[in-house]
């Protein structure tokens, strides 16, 4: 079966287009991505509920992928601690080829069927954890082998793919198939497929963290105060919440270390 992500672009002779034509046509294609994600929400919901059940009992969430897919998993995982105040070991992104592959392609790394499980074992993965395989094509051997080993060891799995009826989707307990169709540049899945994967990852991690109690109202009350912008954001939260002046709010925030800690002190 031909992969839709590999089908010819709907556009021809790109090199003859003006800058405006290129930008407009790329944007036209990008507009279809949220609709493709919307169609997959029932699949995403099932995966989220299964992941939440594991994480609510102390389990961790792992992302495995290669190339763009692996990098997107790492981006999402790396944002969870500063945004939601969770430990860096709670959501973990792993890429084929190791950390060097984050910046530079590691040729052949994605073709190793056994390496993902070895990478996961470095984190002492167990049945309490959950693994999401990310693969635009749905055929990446690194991801397929990783999910297969997870299934053999009783570890829950999901996947994010951009083709129908892929081998990885068949292997995952909770397949998420976001079919984005041909890319503007034929086969360049860093474009629409990558955008779809990023949207789905945002949805999964944000929903789970909200369900885990890491958001109060609509605020990131557990965010780490790692820079001046976040200190200012936390100060504004407290000013609005308690009608404090800026000096009082900032002093309380810096004293207790987080918006959540201040709230707990005031409302205990």
Secondary structure, 3 states (H helix, E strand, C coil): CCCHHHCCCCCCCHHHCCHHHHHHHHHHHHCCHHHHHHHCHHHHHHHHHHHHHHHCCCCCEEEEECHHHHHHHHHHHHHHHHHHCCCCCCEEEEECCCCHHHHCCCCCHHHCCCHHHHHHHCCCCCCCCEEEEEECCCCCHHHHHHHHHHHHCCCEEEEEECCCCCHHHHHCCEEEECCCCCCCCCCCCCCHHHHHHHHHHHHHHHHHHHHCCCCECCECCCCCCCCHHHHHHHHHHHHHHHCCCHHHHHHHHHHHCCHHHHHHHHHC
